[in-house]
Amino acid sequence: MSKKDEPNKDTLQELWDQLERYRAHVDILEGELSAFQFILASVLREVGHASPETLAIILKGFDGAANAAEKLAFDPREGSRNFSQALKTIEDLRRVVENKD
């Protein structure tokens, strides 16, 4: 690689700054997603524990979501999409909803 093909210091700094902005944006999105997960789990838990029939319907919904994520997690046509993480999140939320404490 010749000297003229090497990126200059300003270009590297710009790339670094852009990467830091992306990281900050991802951190914000992760926080927002966590907030929605907490809200969803809490609301479903309250609604479900108000009525055993409603809890059964909610848990059936979790079953359907888990089954779909599991099928996609093992489907080679889906490539690198992270359905195994989706399945873990579904099961985590289910445990919160089922918790009677």
C-alpha positions in Angstrom: 0.0 0.0 0.0 1.5 3.3 -1.0 1.5 6.4 1.2 -1.3 8.0 -1.0 -3.6 5.0 -0.5 -3.5 5.2 3.3 -6.3 7.0 5.0 -5.3 10.3 6.4 -5.7 11.2 10.1 -8.7 13.4 9.5 -10.5 10.6 7.7 -9.8 8.2 10.5 -11.0 10.7 13.1 -14.2 11.3 11.1 -14.9 7.5 10.9 -14.2 7.2 14.7 -16.6 10.1 15.4 -19.3 8.5 13.3 -18.8 5.2 15.0 -19.2 6.9 18.4 -22.4 8.5 17.2 -23.7 5.1 16.1 -22.8 3.6 19.4 -24.6 6.4 21.3 -27.7 5.9 19.1 -27.6 2.1 19.7 -27.4 2.8 23.5 -30.5 5.0 23.3 -32.4 2.4 21.2 -31.5 -0.4 23.7 -32.8 1.8 26.6 -36.0 2.5 24.8 -36.5 -1.1 23.9 -35.9 -2.2 27.5 -38.5 0.4 28.7 -41.1 -1.0 26.3 -40.3 -4.5 27.4 -40.8 -3.6 31.1 -44.0 -1.8 30.4 -45.4 -4.6 28.3 -44.5 -7.3 30.9 -45.9 -5.2 33.7 -49.2 -4.5 32.0 -49.7 -8.1 30.9 -48.8 -9.3 34.4 -51.4 -7.0 36.0 -54.1 -7.8 33.4 -53.3 -11.5 33.6 -53.4 -11.7 37.3 -56.8 -9.9 37.5 -58.4 -12.9 35.7 -57.2 -16.5 35.3 -59.0 -16.7 32.0 -57.1 -13.6 30.7 -53.8 -15.0 32.0 -54.4 -18.2 30.0 -55.0 -16.1 26.8 -51.9 -14.1 27.4 -49.7 -17.1 28.0 -51.2 -18.7 24.9 -50.0 -15.6 23.0 -46.5 -16.1 24.4 -46.6 -19.8 23.3 -47.5 -18.7 19.7 -44.7 -16.1 19.7 -42.2 -18.6 21.1 -43.2 -21.2 18.5 -42.8 -18.7 15.6 -39.4 -17.5 16.9 -38.2 -21.1 17.4 -39.2 -22.1 13.9 -37.4 -19.1 12.4 -34.3 -19.6 14.6 -33.7 -23.0 13.1 -34.7 -22.1 9.5 -31.6 -21.9 7.3 -33.4 -19.6 4.9 -33.5 -16.9 7.5 -29.7 -16.5 7.5 -28.1 -14.6 10.3 -31.2 -13.0 11.8 -31.1 -13.4 15.5 -34.4 -15.3 16.3 -32.7 -17.2 19.1 -32.3 -13.8 21.0 -36.0 -13.1 20.2 -36.9 -16.5 21.7 -34.9 -15.7 24.9 -36.6 -12.4 25.2 -40.1 -13.9 24.8 -39.3 -16.5 27.5 -37.9 -13.8 29.8 -41.1 -11.7 29.4 -43.2 -14.8 30.0 -41.5 -15.4 33.3 -42.2 -11.9 34.4 -45.9 -12.2 33.5 -46.2 -15.5 35.2 -44.5 -14.3 38.4 -47.1 -14.1 41.2 -45.0 -12.1 43.7 
